[in-house]
Amino acid sequence: MNVSRIKNHRTVALLLAVATVFFSGCITMPRWKWQAMVDESGQLAQLCESQQVQLNTLEMKRREAADRLLALQAETDRLRATVESDRQLLAEQRGEIDRLGHDYTGLARGGVGATADVEARLRQLAQSWQHLRIDPATGIAKLDTDIVFADGDATLMPAAAEFLKEVATFLKRPEANDLRIVVAGHTDDRRIAGRATRDRFPDNFRLSAERANVVAAALRDQGITAPRIGVAGFGPHQPVAPNITSTSRGKNRRVEIFVLAPNVPVVGWSETIPTVYR
Protein backbone atom coordinates (compact mmCIF):
# COMPACT_ATOMS: atom_id res chain seq x y z
CA MET A 1 0.00 0.00 0.00
CA ASN A 2 1.57 3.32 -1.05
CA VAL A 3 1.40 6.75 0.54
CA SER A 4 -1.02 8.27 -2.08
CA ARG A 5 -3.68 5.66 -1.33
CA ILE A 6 -3.41 6.31 2.41
CA LYS A 7 -3.82 10.05 1.79
CA ASN A 8 -6.89 9.34 -0.36
CA HIS A 9 -8.49 7.33 2.43
CA ARG A 10 -7.81 10.13 4.89
CA THR A 11 -9.38 12.64 2.53
CA VAL A 12 -12.50 10.51 2.15
CA ALA A 13 -12.82 10.18 5.93
CA LEU A 14 -12.43 13.94 6.33
CA LEU A 15 -15.05 14.65 3.65
CA LEU A 16 -17.47 12.29 5.31
CA ALA A 17 -16.96 14.07 8.62
CA VAL A 18 -17.51 17.49 7.00
CA ALA A 19 -20.56 16.21 5.17
CA THR A 20 -21.92 14.86 8.40
CA VAL A 21 -21.57 18.24 10.13
CA PHE A 22 -23.00 20.07 7.12
CA PHE A 23 -26.02 17.88 6.71
CA SER A 24 -26.68 17.82 10.44
CA GLY A 25 -27.15 21.57 10.35
CA CYS A 26 -29.14 21.77 7.12
CA ILE A 27 -31.32 18.74 6.89
CA THR A 28 -32.75 16.03 9.04
CA MET A 29 -31.68 12.39 8.38
CA PRO A 30 -32.60 9.15 10.04
CA ARG A 31 -30.47 8.23 13.07
CA TRP A 32 -29.55 4.85 11.60
CA LYS A 33 -28.11 6.53 8.55
CA TRP A 34 -26.20 8.96 10.68
CA GLN A 35 -24.80 6.14 12.76
CA ALA A 36 -23.79 4.20 9.66
CA MET A 37 -21.83 7.18 8.37
CA VAL A 38 -20.11 7.61 11.70
CA ASP A 39 -19.18 3.91 11.80
CA GLU A 40 -17.83 4.04 8.26
CA SER A 41 -15.77 7.10 9.12
CA GLY A 42 -14.26 5.28 12.11
CA GLN A 43 -13.47 2.22 10.01
CA LEU A 44 -11.74 4.34 7.44
CA ALA A 45 -9.69 6.01 10.16
CA GLN A 46 -8.67 2.60 11.55
CA LEU A 47 -7.77 1.44 8.03
CA CYS A 48 -5.58 4.49 7.60
CA GLU A 49 -3.75 3.75 10.88
CA SER A 50 -3.31 0.06 9.94
CA GLN A 51 -1.91 0.97 6.56
CA GLN A 52 0.43 3.47 8.14
CA VAL A 53 1.75 0.75 10.44
CA GLN A 54 2.26 -1.53 7.43
CA LEU A 55 4.05 1.25 5.61
CA ASN A 56 6.37 1.81 8.57
CA THR A 57 7.09 -1.93 8.75
CA LEU A 58 7.89 -2.08 5.04
CA GLU A 59 10.19 0.91 5.35
CA MET A 60 12.05 -0.75 8.23
CA LYS A 61 12.46 -3.95 6.20
CA ARG A 62 13.69 -1.94 3.22
CA ARG A 63 16.37 -0.33 5.37
CA GLU A 64 17.39 -3.70 6.81
CA ALA A 65 17.65 -5.15 3.30
CA ALA A 66 19.74 -2.17 2.21
CA ASP A 67 22.08 -2.71 5.19
CA ARG A 68 22.43 -6.40 4.34
CA LEU A 69 23.17 -5.54 0.73
CA LEU A 70 25.92 -3.17 1.81
CA ALA A 71 27.38 -5.85 4.10
CA LEU A 72 27.29 -8.40 1.26
CA GLN A 73 28.99 -5.97 -1.08
CA ALA A 74 31.73 -5.39 1.49
CA GLU A 75 32.18 -9.16 1.98
CA THR A 76 32.30 -9.64 -1.79
CA ASP A 77 35.02 -7.01 -2.09
CA ARG A 78 36.97 -8.71 0.70
CA LEU A 79 36.68 -12.13 -0.93
CA ARG A 80 37.73 -10.73 -4.30
CA ALA A 81 40.81 -9.23 -2.69
CA THR A 82 41.59 -12.58 -0.99
CA VAL A 83 41.17 -14.49 -4.25
CA GLU A 84 43.45 -12.09 -6.06
CA SER A 85 46.05 -12.41 -3.32
CA ASP A 86 45.83 -16.22 -3.45
CA ARG A 87 46.09 -16.12 -7.25
CA GLN A 88 49.27 -14.09 -7.03
CA LEU A 89 50.69 -16.45 -4.37
CA LEU A 90 49.84 -19.48 -6.53
CA ALA A 91 51.56 -17.89 -9.51
CA GLU A 92 54.66 -17.24 -7.40
CA GLN A 93 54.68 -20.83 -6.11
CA ARG A 94 54.29 -22.23 -9.62
CA GLY A 95 57.18 -20.09 -10.73
CA GLU A 96 59.26 -21.40 -7.84
CA ILE A 97 58.32 -25.00 -8.69
CA ASP A 98 59.28 -24.42 -12.33
CA ARG A 99 62.54 -22.87 -11.25
CA LEU A 100 63.37 -25.74 -8.91
CA GLY A 101 62.46 -28.26 -11.60
CA HIS A 102 64.72 -26.46 -14.06
CA ASP A 103 67.52 -26.33 -11.50
CA TYR A 104 67.11 -30.04 -10.74
CA THR A 105 67.22 -30.98 -14.42
CA GLY A 106 70.25 -28.80 -14.90
CA LEU A 107 71.89 -30.40 -11.87
CA ALA A 108 71.20 -33.88 -13.20
CA ARG A 109 72.63 -33.02 -16.58
CA GLY A 110 75.55 -31.18 -15.02
CA GLY A 111 77.34 -34.24 -13.67
CA VAL A 112 75.40 -35.80 -10.77
CA GLY A 113 72.85 -37.60 -12.94
CA ALA A 114 72.82 -38.93 -16.46
CA THR A 115 74.96 -37.06 -18.94
CA ALA A 116 73.65 -36.79 -22.48
CA ASP A 117 75.57 -39.83 -23.72
CA VAL A 118 74.57 -41.95 -20.70
CA GLU A 119 70.95 -40.86 -21.07
CA ALA A 120 70.95 -41.96 -24.70
CA ARG A 121 72.55 -45.26 -23.73
CA LEU A 122 69.99 -45.89 -20.98
CA ARG A 123 67.16 -45.24 -23.39
CA GLN A 124 68.67 -47.72 -25.81
CA LEU A 125 69.04 -50.31 -23.04
CA ALA A 126 65.44 -49.84 -21.92
CA GLN A 127 64.24 -50.37 -25.47
CA SER A 128 66.28 -53.53 -25.84
CA TRP A 129 65.26 -55.13 -22.52
CA GLN A 130 61.65 -55.12 -21.44
CA HIS A 131 62.29 -55.52 -17.70
CA LEU A 132 64.02 -52.17 -17.26
CA ARG A 133 62.05 -49.12 -16.11
CA ILE A 134 64.18 -46.05 -16.54
CA ASP A 135 64.31 -42.35 -15.70
CA PRO A 136 66.94 -41.05 -18.14
CA ALA A 137 67.05 -37.56 -16.62
CA THR A 138 68.29 -38.87 -13.25
CA GLY A 139 70.13 -41.90 -14.52
CA ILE A 140 68.19 -44.29 -12.27
CA ALA A 141 66.45 -47.44 -13.49
CA LYS A 142 64.69 -50.33 -11.75
CA LEU A 143 63.88 -53.86 -12.76
CA ASP A 144 60.12 -54.27 -13.05
CA THR A 145 60.33 -57.77 -11.53
CA ASP A 146 61.23 -58.13 -7.85
CA ILE A 147 62.84 -61.23 -6.38
CA VAL A 148 60.40 -62.66 -3.83
CA PHE A 149 61.09 -64.99 -0.90
CA ALA A 150 59.24 -67.43 1.32
CA ASP A 151 58.15 -66.32 4.79
CA GLY A 152 61.13 -66.02 7.15
CA ASP A 153 63.54 -67.31 4.49
CA ALA A 154 66.40 -65.93 2.39
CA THR A 155 66.74 -68.80 -0.07
CA LEU A 156 66.44 -68.07 -3.78
CA MET A 157 63.58 -69.82 -5.53
CA PRO A 158 64.47 -71.61 -8.78
CA ALA A 159 62.53 -69.15 -10.94
CA ALA A 160 64.34 -66.24 -9.27
CA ALA A 161 67.73 -67.85 -9.87
CA GLU A 162 66.94 -68.24 -13.57
CA PHE A 163 65.79 -64.62 -13.80
CA LEU A 164 69.02 -63.40 -12.17
CA LYS A 165 70.99 -65.18 -14.89
CA GLU A 166 69.10 -63.08 -17.43
CA VAL A 167 69.77 -59.93 -15.36
CA ALA A 168 73.48 -60.69 -15.21
CA THR A 169 73.64 -61.29 -18.95
CA PHE A 170 72.07 -57.90 -19.56
CA LEU A 171 74.38 -56.12 -17.07
CA LYS A 172 77.48 -57.63 -18.71
CA ARG A 173 76.64 -56.12 -22.09
CA PRO A 174 79.32 -53.61 -23.22
CA GLU A 175 76.89 -50.69 -23.15
CA ALA A 176 75.94 -51.54 -19.53
CA ASN A 177 79.27 -52.58 -18.03
CA ASP A 178 79.86 -49.29 -16.22
CA LEU A 179 76.39 -49.11 -14.62
CA ARG A 180 76.14 -49.60 -10.88
CA ILE A 181 73.75 -52.04 -9.20
CA VAL A 182 72.01 -51.45 -5.87
CA VAL A 183 70.26 -54.47 -4.36
CA ALA A 184 67.62 -53.55 -1.76
CA GLY A 185 66.09 -56.18 0.54
CA HIS A 186 62.70 -55.99 2.30
CA THR A 187 60.44 -58.05 4.58
CA ASP A 188 56.81 -58.02 5.64
CA ASP A 189 55.90 -56.57 9.06
CA ARG A 190 55.55 -59.80 11.00
CA ARG A 191 57.99 -60.76 13.74
CA ILE A 192 60.51 -63.47 12.91
CA ALA A 193 58.82 -66.73 13.88
CA GLY A 194 60.54 -69.91 15.08
CA ARG A 195 63.59 -70.19 17.28
CA ALA A 196 65.81 -71.65 14.55
CA THR A 197 64.91 -68.80 12.18
CA ARG A 198 65.50 -66.18 14.88
CA ASP A 199 68.92 -67.69 15.55
CA ARG A 200 69.79 -66.95 11.89
CA PHE A 201 67.89 -63.65 11.57
CA PRO A 202 67.24 -62.01 14.96
CA ASP A 203 65.16 -59.26 13.33
CA ASN A 204 63.66 -58.17 10.02
CA PHE A 205 66.52 -55.79 9.25
CA ARG A 206 68.99 -58.66 9.20
CA LEU A 207 66.59 -60.84 7.23
CA SER A 208 66.13 -58.13 4.58
CA ALA A 209 69.91 -57.55 4.38
CA GLU A 210 70.54 -61.28 3.98
CA ARG A 211 68.01 -61.49 1.14
CA ALA A 212 69.82 -58.64 -0.61
CA ASN A 213 73.17 -60.38 -0.01
CA VAL A 214 71.85 -63.62 -1.52
CA VAL A 215 70.76 -61.79 -4.69
CA ALA A 216 74.06 -59.89 -4.87
CA ALA A 217 75.98 -63.17 -4.50
CA ALA A 218 73.97 -64.71 -7.34
CA LEU A 219 74.87 -61.75 -9.58
CA ARG A 220 78.55 -62.08 -8.65
CA ASP A 221 78.40 -65.79 -9.42
CA GLN A 222 77.14 -64.85 -12.88
CA GLY A 223 80.13 -62.60 -13.52
CA ILE A 224 79.08 -59.16 -12.23
CA THR A 225 82.11 -57.65 -10.52
CA ALA A 226 81.72 -56.88 -6.82
CA PRO A 227 82.74 -53.17 -7.03
CA ARG A 228 79.64 -52.51 -9.15
CA ILE A 229 77.25 -53.84 -6.49
CA GLY A 230 75.88 -52.21 -3.34
CA VAL A 231 73.55 -53.89 -0.82
CA ALA A 232 70.93 -52.40 1.53
CA GLY A 233 68.36 -53.85 3.94
CA PHE A 234 65.19 -51.89 4.76
CA GLY A 235 63.40 -54.41 6.97
CA PRO A 236 59.60 -53.98 6.95
CA HIS A 237 59.63 -50.21 6.55
CA GLN A 238 59.17 -49.80 2.77
CA PRO A 239 56.14 -51.99 1.90
CA VAL A 240 54.61 -51.96 -1.57
CA ALA A 241 51.34 -53.53 -0.36
CA PRO A 242 49.35 -53.52 2.91
CA ASN A 243 50.48 -56.26 5.28
CA ILE A 244 46.97 -57.68 5.60
CA THR A 245 46.70 -60.90 3.61
CA SER A 246 49.23 -63.61 2.84
CA THR A 247 49.24 -62.44 -0.79
CA SER A 248 50.00 -58.80 0.06
CA ARG A 249 52.64 -59.80 2.61
CA GLY A 250 54.26 -61.97 -0.04
CA LYS A 251 54.70 -58.89 -2.25
CA ASN A 252 56.65 -57.20 0.55
CA ARG A 253 59.07 -60.12 1.04
CA ARG A 254 61.12 -58.95 -1.90
CA VAL A 255 64.47 -57.77 -3.21
CA GLU A 256 64.59 -54.84 -5.66
CA ILE A 257 67.39 -54.31 -8.16
CA PHE A 258 68.27 -50.76 -9.21
CA VAL A 259 70.61 -49.86 -12.04
CA LEU A 260 72.35 -46.48 -11.80
CA ALA A 261 74.36 -44.33 -14.18
CA PRO A 262 78.02 -43.92 -13.15
CA ASN A 263 77.62 -40.39 -11.79
CA VAL A 264 74.40 -40.88 -9.78
CA PRO A 265 75.15 -40.05 -6.13
CA VAL A 266 74.91 -43.11 -3.86
CA VAL A 267 75.51 -43.04 -0.13
CA GLY A 268 78.67 -45.04 0.56
CA TRP A 269 80.03 -44.77 -2.98
CA SER A 270 82.65 -42.16 -2.30
CA GLU A 271 83.49 -41.35 -5.92
CA THR A 272 79.85 -40.39 -6.64
CA ILE A 273 79.76 -37.72 -3.91
CA PRO A 274 83.40 -36.76 -3.41
CA THR A 275 82.65 -33.42 -1.74
CA VAL A 276 81.51 -35.05 1.51
CA TYR A 277 84.74 -37.06 1.71
CA ARG A 278 87.09 -34.11 1.47
C-alpha positions in Angstrom: 0.0 0.0 0.0 1.6 3.3 -1.1 1.4 6.8 0.5 -1.0 8.3 -2.1 -3.7 5.7 -1.3 -3.4 6.3 2.4 -3.8 10.1 1.8 -6.9 9.3 -0.4 -8.5 7.3 2.4 -7.8 10.1 4.9 -9.4 12.6 2.5 -12.5 10.5 2.2 -12.8 10.2 5.9 -12.4 13.9 6.3 -15.0 14.7 3.7 -17.5 12.3 5.3 -17.0 14.1 8.6 -17.5 17.5 7.0 -20.6 16.2 5.2 -21.9 14.9 8.4 -21.6 18.2 10.1 -23.0 20.1 7.1 -26.0 17.9 6.7 -26.7 17.8 10.4 -27.1 21.6 10.3 -29.1 21.8 7.1 -31.3 18.7 6.9 -32.8 16.0 9.0 -31.7 12.4 8.4 -32.6 9.1 10.0 -30.5 8.2 13.1 -29.5 4.9 11.6 -28.1 6.5 8.5 -26.2 9.0 10.7 -24.8 6.1 12.8 -23.8 4.2 9.7 -21.8 7.2 8.4 -20.1 7.6 11.7 -19.2 3.9 11.8 -17.8 4.0 8.3 -15.8 7.1 9.1 -14.3 5.3 12.1 -13.5 2.2 10.0 -11.7 4.3 7.4 -9.7 6.0 10.2 -8.7 2.6 11.5 -7.8 1.4 8.0 -5.6 4.5 7.6 -3.8 3.7 10.9 -3.3 0.1 9.9 -1.9 1.0 6.6 0.4 3.5 8.1 1.8 0.7 10.4 2.3 -1.5 7.4 4.0 1.2 5.6 6.4 1.8 8.6 7.1 -1.9 8.8 7.9 -2.1 5.0 10.2 0.9 5.4 12.0 -0.8 8.2 12.5 -4.0 6.2 13.7 -1.9 3.2 16.4 -0.3 5.4 17.4 -3.7 6.8 17.7 -5.1 3.3 19.7 -2.2 2.2 22.1 -2.7 5.2 22.4 -6.4 4.3 23.2 -5.5 0.7 25.9 -3.2 1.8 27.4 -5.9 4.1 27.3 -8.4 1.3 29.0 -6.0 -1.1 31.7 -5.4 1.5 32.2 -9.2 2.0 32.3 -9.6 -1.8 35.0 -7.0 -2.1 37.0 -8.7 0.7 36.7 -12.1 -0.9 37.7 -10.7 -4.3 40.8 -9.2 -2.7 41.6 -12.6 -1.0 41.2 -14.5 -4.3 43.4 -12.1 -6.1 46.1 -12.4 -3.3 45.8 -16.2 -3.4 46.1 -16.1 -7.2 49.3 -14.1 -7.0 50.7 -16.4 -4.4 49.8 -19.5 -6.5 51.6 -17.9 -9.5 54.7 -17.2 -7.4 54.7 -20.8 -6.1 54.3 -22.2 -9.6 57.2 -20.1 -10.7 59.3 -21.4 -7.8 58.3 -25.0 -8.7 59.3 -24.4 -12.3 62.5 -22.9 -11.2 63.4 -25.7 -8.9 62.5 -28.3 -11.6 64.7 -26.5 -14.1 67.5 -26.3 -11.5 67.1 -30.0 -10.7 67.2 -31.0 -14.4 70.2 -28.8 -14.9 71.9 -30.4 -11.9 71.2 -33.9 -13.2 72.6 -33.0 -16.6 75.6 -31.2 -15.0 77.3 -34.2 -13.7 75.4 -35.8 -10.8 72.8 -37.6 -12.9 72.8 -38.9 -16.5 75.0 -37.1 -18.9 73.6 -36.8 -22.5 75.6 -39.8 -23.7 74.6 -42.0 -20.7 71.0 -40.9 -21.1 70.9 -42.0 -24.7 72.6 -45.3 -23.7 70.0 -45.9 -21.0 67.2 -45.2 -23.4 68.7 -47.7 -25.8 69.0 -50.3 -23.0 65.4 -49.8 -21.9 64.2 -50.4 -25.5 66.3 -53.5 -25.8 65.3 -55.1 -22.5 61.6 -55.1 -21.4 62.3 -55.5 -17.7 64.0 -52.2 -17.3 62.0 -49.1 -16.1 64.2 -46.0 -16.5 64.3 -42.4 -15.7 66.9 -41.1 -18.1 67.1 -37.6 -16.6 68.3 -38.9 -13.3 70.1 -41.9 -14.5 68.2 -44.3 -12.3 66.5 -47.4 -13.5 64.7 -50.3 -11.8 63.9 -53.9 -12.8 60.1 -54.3 -13.1 60.3 -57.8 -11.5 61.2 -58.1 -7.8 62.8 -61.2 -6.4 60.4 -62.7 -3.8 61.1 -65.0 -0.9 59.2 -67.4 1.3 58.2 -66.3 4.8 61.1 -66.0 7.1 63.5 -67.3 4.5 66.4 -65.9 2.4 66.7 -68.8 -0.1 66.4 -68.1 -3.8 63.6 -69.8 -5.5 64.5 -71.6 -8.8 62.5 -69.1 -10.9 64.3 -66.2 -9.3 67.7 -67.9 -9.9 66.9 -68.2 -13.6 65.8 -64.6 -13.8 69.0 -63.4 -12.2 71.0 -65.2 -14.9 69.1 -63.1 -17.4 69.8 -59.9 -15.4 73.5 -60.7 -15.2 73.6 -61.3 -19.0 72.1 -57.9 -19.6 74.4 -56.1 -17.1 77.5 -57.6 -18.7 76.6 -56.1 -22.1 79.3 -53.6 -23.2 76.9 -50.7 -23.2 75.9 -51.5 -19.5 79.3 -52.6 -18.0 79.9 -49.3 -16.2 76.4 -49.1 -14.6 76.1 -49.6 -10.9 73.7 -52.0 -9.2 72.0 -51.5 -5.9 70.3 -54.5 -4.4 67.6 -53.5 -1.8 66.1 -56.2 0.5 62.7 -56.0 2.3 60.4 -58.0 4.6 56.8 -58.0 5.6 55.9 -56.6 9.1 55.6 -59.8 11.0 58.0 -60.8 13.7 60.5 -63.5 12.9 58.8 -66.7 13.9 60.5 -69.9 15.1 63.6 -70.2 17.3 65.8 -71.7 14.6 64.9 -68.8 12.2 65.5 -66.2 14.9 68.9 -67.7 15.5 69.8 -67.0 11.9 67.9 -63.6 11.6 67.2 -62.0 15.0 65.2 -59.3 13.3 63.7 -58.2 10.0 66.5 -55.8 9.2 69.0 -58.7 9.2 66.6 -60.8 7.2 66.1 -58.1 4.6 69.9 -57.6 4.4 70.5 -61.3 4.0 68.0 -61.5 1.1 69.8 -58.6 -0.6 73.2 -60.4 0.0 71.8 -63.6 -1.5 70.8 -61.8 -4.7 74.1 -59.9 -4.9 76.0 -63.2 -4.5 74.0 -64.7 -7.3 74.9 -61.7 -9.6 78.5 -62.1 -8.6 78.4 -65.8 -9.4 77.1 -64.9 -12.9 80.1 -62.6 -13.5 79.1 -59.2 -12.2 82.1 -57.7 -10.5 81.7 -56.9 -6.8 82.7 -53.2 -7.0 79.6 -52.5 -9.2 77.3 -53.8 -6.5 75.9 -52.2 -3.3 73.5 -53.9 -0.8 70.9 -52.4 1.5 68.4 -53.8 3.9 65.2 -51.9 4.8 63.4 -54.4 7.0 59.6 -54.0 6.9 59.6 -50.2 6.5 59.2 -49.8 2.8 56.1 -52.0 1.9 54.6 -52.0 -1.6 51.3 -53.5 -0.4 49.3 -53.5 2.9 50.5 -56.3 5.3 47.0 -57.7 5.6 46.7 -60.9 3.6 49.2 -63.6 2.8 49.2 -62.4 -0.8 50.0 -58.8 0.1 52.6 -59.8 2.6 54.3 -62.0 0.0 54.7 -58.9 -2.3 56.7 -57.2 0.6 59.1 -60.1 1.0 61.1 -59.0 -1.9 64.5 -57.8 -3.2 64.6 -54.8 -5.7 67.4 -54.3 -8.2 68.3 -50.8 -9.2 70.6 -49.9 -12.0 72.3 -46.5 -11.8 74.4 -44.3 -14.2 78.0 -43.9 -13.1 77.6 -40.4 -11.8 74.4 -40.9 -9.8 75.2 -40.1 -6.1 74.9 -43.1 -3.9 75.5 -43.0 -0.1 78.7 -45.0 0.6 80.0 -44.8 -3.0 82.6 -42.2 -2.3 83.5 -41.4 -5.9 79.8 -40.4 -6.6 79.8 -37.7 -3.9 83.4 -36.8 -3.4 82.6 -33.4 -1.7 81.5 -35.0 1.5 84.7 -37.1 1.7 87.1 -34.1 1.5 
